[in-house]
Amino acid sequence: MRDEYSSQSQAKEIKIGLVTNALPNTMFRVEIDEGKRVLAHMSGKMRLHHIKVLVGDRVKIEMDEYNPERAKIIQRL
């Protein structure tokens, strides 16, 4: 018997943006290439490996599917 929710994974929307502001608690204001600004936080793996993100860095972000104004930084480019 197959559970209908077990192997469903939603495709996350990945975008590239530029960090414009650094805010407290590892939050950042990121400007996406389309000119839109989102509030992004660092992913847990980036915190675990002490990867630093500075203003002016290009980052890969994963958009939140429920709130389009929030995102998660998953990679520093």
VENSUL-V881920 format. One line per field, one symbol per residue. ss: DSSP state (h for helix, s for strand, l for the rest). psi: psi as a letter, one per 40 degrees, with the letter a starting at -180 (. if undefined). A space follows every 50 residues. Layout:
ss->???
psi->???
This chain:
ss->lllllllllllllsssssssssslllssssssllllsssssslhhhhhll lllllllssssssllllllsssssssl
psi->hhheedfhhhhihhihihhdihiiffiihhhideeihihiiiidddddef hhhiheihihihihedheeiihheih.
